[in-house]
Amino acid sequence: MLLRHAFGMFTHPDSEWDSIRREHEKPISLYIGYVLTLAAIGPICGFISTAYFGWSIDGERVIKLTEVSAAQLSILSYLAILVGVFALGWAIDWMANTYGARSEEDKSNGMALAAYAATPLFLSGFALLYPVPWFNALIMLVAAAYAGYLIYDGLPIVLGIPKDQAVFYAGAILTVALVILVSTRVGSVLLWNVGFEPVFIEAG
């Protein structure tokens, strides 16, 4: 079962990457068995948190989203995560030859690296159930840092590149990830302007 790799990413990433490389899972199977499931954690927790718990900026007023608005934003976030993982996996494989790795026709290794390295970010979605902005930001930052480490750690194992190339390759991948993140933020603003803007309510 692909989900077993989620825990291995935290306990023994090196052996887990080696197992992933040997499995050579097809991208479609990886998406259905891993990404579709774990990517839903953040949007679901975000929906519950923003629609039912709310958050407070000044310690007094509790602000929530309407259920419809929270559902819309959660669905859009879920789609953005799926597209982002696919785009990053494709970019990893596209850059493979430049850094001495073998580019594959089915892009299974690049997709696997993107999907499994994103595991900390997927699981950090649970933090949204505690809707305190600074806490959520801290958890996401720690998760992003560990995801960056997993990319660096997994590159030589999964793609078979020299270790001295891993630093530069990882830097290029993180740059692409940043571009994807900024693109999704810009896309969010554009969608808000065409009828998907968040609708806030005060709960007291």
N, C-alpha and C positions, 0 to 999 in steps of 0.2 A: 504493500500500500504506500502510495507516494507521500501521504501525510506523515509517515514515520520520520521522514527526513527533517521535518520542522524542528523536532526536538534535538536531533543530531547536530543541527546547525549551531546549537548553544553548548552542547556537551563535548563533542569531538568532531569539529568541522573538517579537519583534514581527511579522516577516514570516511566521513560522509560524502565529501566531494569525490573521493576515489570511487565510492560505490555508485554515485550519480553518473560519473563518467563511464563506468562499465555497463550500467543499465541502458544508457543511450536511448532514453525514453523519447518517443515521437512527440513533437510540439503539441499536437492536438490532444494527446493523452495527458500530457503535462498540464495543459490548460484546464481540462475537464476535471482531472483528479487532484489538482493542487491549487492552481491560481484562482479558479472560479470559486472555490470554497473559502480559502483564506482571505482573498481580497474582499469578501463580503463582511468580514468582521468589523472593520472601521465604519462603513456606511450603516450597518445595522445598529451598532452601538451609538453612532452619531444621531441616528433617527430617534432612538429611545431617549437619549440624553436631551436633545434640543426640543423634542415635542412634549416630553413628560416631566423631565427633571428641571430643565432651564438652568440658567447661570446668572450670577449676580456680579455686577461690576463695582457697585458702591457698598456692597454688603447688606443692602436693604431690599431694593427692588429685584424681583426675579423675572428674567426675560426668557421667553420661549418663542419657538416658531410654531405656526399653525401646523397641524398634522399634514395637510396637503403640501405646504411649502417644505417641510422637513423631508417628506417622502420624495419630492422632486429633486431636492439637493442631494439626497442620499443615492438615488438612482444615477444621477449625473456623476457623482463622485465615483461610484462603482464602475461606470463605463470608462471614466478617465483613468482609473487604476489599470483596468484591463488593457486599454490602448497603450498606456505608458509602459507596462511590462513588455508588451509585444514590441513596441518601438525600440526599447532598450536592448532586448534580445536580438532584434534584427541588426541594430547598430554594432553590437559586440561581434557578431559574425561578419558583418561588412568590413570591420576594421581588422579582422583576424590576420589576413595576409601581411598587412603593414607591420605587425608586431611578431611575425614569425610563426603564427599558428595556421592550421589548415582550415580553410573556409569550407563549410559543408553545404551541400545542396539543400538538405532539409532543415538546416539551422538548429539542430537539436541541442548542440552543446551551448551555443550562445543563448538560446532561450532558457535552457536549464540554469545557466549561471545567473541570468537576470531574475528568474522566478525564485530560485532558492535563496539568493542573496537578499531578496526583498522580504524574506521571512520575518526579520525583526520589525520591519515597518508594518507588515500585515498584523502581527500580534500586538503591536503598540496601539492598535485600534481599540482594544479593550479599555485603555485609559480614558477614552471618551465617555465612559459611563460615570466618570467623576468629573463633571463639567466645570473645572477650574482652569481658566486659560493658561496661567503660568505653569501649572502642573502638566497639562496636555503638551505644551510647547517643550518642556524639559524632557518628557518621555519620548516625544518624536525626535528630538535632537539626539538623544542617546541612541535610539533605534537607528537613525540615519548614520551615525558614526560607526555603529557595529556593522551595518549593511555595507558601508564602504570598506571596512576591514575584510568582510567575507568575500567581496569581489577581489580584493588584492590577494587574499589567501587562496581563492579557488582558481584563479587564472592559470597558474602553472600546472595545476593538477588536471583541470577539466579540458583546457585548450592546449596543454603541452608546450607552453612557451617557456623560454629561459627565465629564471627568477629575476635576473637583472632588467628584463623587459617589463615585468609585472607592474613596477611602480609607474612607468610611463603609460602603459596600457590602462591601468586602473584610473590614472588621472584623466585620460581621454574619455573613459566610460563615465566617470563622475561629472565631467563637463557636459556630456550628452544628457545625462540624467537631470542636470540643472536646467538645461534648455527645455527639456520635456516638462519639467515642473513649472517653469515660467510660462510656457505655452498653455498649460492647463489653467493657470491663474488668469491669463489674458482671455482664454476661452470662457472662463466663468463670468468675467465682467461683461463680455459680449452677450452671453446668454441672459444675464440679468437685464440687459437692455431690451430684450425681445420677449419679456413676459415671465422669466423664471427667477425674478429677484426674490430674495427671502422676505417673508411676511412675519413681522415680529408682533408679539402680544405681551403685555405685562401681566404677571400672575400675582401681584401684590407687592 
